[in-house]
Amino acid sequence: MLTLLTPAAPNSSTSMAPTFRLVGMPGLSAVPSWWTVPLLALYLLSALGNGTILWIIALEPTPHRPMHFFLFLLSMSDVGLTTALMPTLLGLALANIHSIPASACLLQMFFVHVFSVMESSVLLAMAFDRALAICRPLHYPTILTNGTISKIGLAIVFRCLGVHLPLPFLLAHMPYCHPQTLTHSYCLHPDMARLACPGAWGALYSLVVVLSAMALDPLLIFFSYGLIGRVLHSVASSEDRWKAAQTCAAHLSAVLLFYLPMILLALVNRLKLPLPQPAHTLLSYVHFLLPPLLNPILYSVKTKEIREKILKRLQRRRVAGLGE
């Protein structure tokens, strides 16, 4: 049970407080309401774009390729991620609410990281799909069968839920030695774990979770693209190179969009670079909020099949409307 804290010495150990304090965008606390409109527009556009991708793939009568299944999971993770982030962001924007109950913070933390790791896992699966299609085209249909795709999907779900399920319980029972003020507008487990007393093994588990996904996945993805680059280098036809590059363009853009802000933030923190706090916060927003908005656009524009299916569905609805 969570109990109210009494004032403690700076180095004393305390249980988790009933609330955490969130930090909004520096400079906007005096006029929080104006950035409500961009936040709502971003969420609605993201939900519309990803909902369209989900609708197109779910209603498509033809057999789905592996990439369609992965794209379906990617859109699900994008919708879930933005939905998990919006309560605290809108609370800060609409009412300048900085306090969040510990239980709500742990719940948001769980879903934010589940959907974030789900997105990272799907991007890794997509990289494997592209590498296999380009490096081993003859073996592609026999390797990525429906059974294999189902196992990959189950592995992604198990990774997201199994790894993150212990975190809320560990963080709820860790001793804390620092004021429970977070450095973001939402609850993240590395941010919460850094407030723990030295030696708290829950904080070590939090670090292992971060490294197992956000460090390992991009390395494996770039390794896959290294294999793709080696194959493309040996291809004589420039037309074949162009076609192969086009199939990877949307995915590579999504990878850079998702990982680049995170890598920059890690470098800034590691090297202790004098980056202003607004820029630090903005990079965090870009990492979490921009991919769900732009991924549907990237895959609609760069993926011919998805683009054609969207146009076909829109034309059918237009024809049906004219017929009425």
Sequence and secondary structure as in RCSB ss.txt:
>XXXX:A:sequence
MLTLLTPAAPNSSTSMAPTFRLVGMPGLSAVPSWWTVPLLALYLLSALGNGTILWIIALEPTPHRPMHFFLFLLS
MSDVGLTTALMPTLLGLALANIHSIPASACLLQMFFVHVFSVMESSVLLAMAFDRALAICRPLHYPTILTNGTIS
KIGLAIVFRCLGVHLPLPFLLAHMPYCHPQTLTHSYCLHPDMARLACPGAWGALYSLVVVLSAMALDPLLIFFSY
GLIGRVLHSVASSEDRWKAAQTCAAHLSAVLLFYLPMILLALVNRLKLPLPQPAHTLLSYVHFLLPPLLNPILYS
VKTKEIREKILKRLQRRRVAGLGE
>XXXX:A:secstr
         TT  B   SEEE    TT SSSGGGGHHHHHHHHHHHHHHHHHHHHHHHH  S   HHHHHHHHHH
HHHHHHHHHHHHHHHHHHHH   EEEHHHHHHHHHHHHHHHHHHHHHHHHHHHHHHHHHH TTTHHHHS HHHHH
HHHHHHHHHHHHHHTHHHHHHHHS B S  B SSSS  HHHHHTTB TT HHHHHHHHHHIIIIIHHHHHHHHHH
HHHHHHHHH   HHHHHHHHHHHHHHHHHHHHHHHHHHHHHHHHHHT    HHHHHHHHHHHHHHHHHHHHHHHH
HH HHHHHHHHHHHHHHHHHHHH 
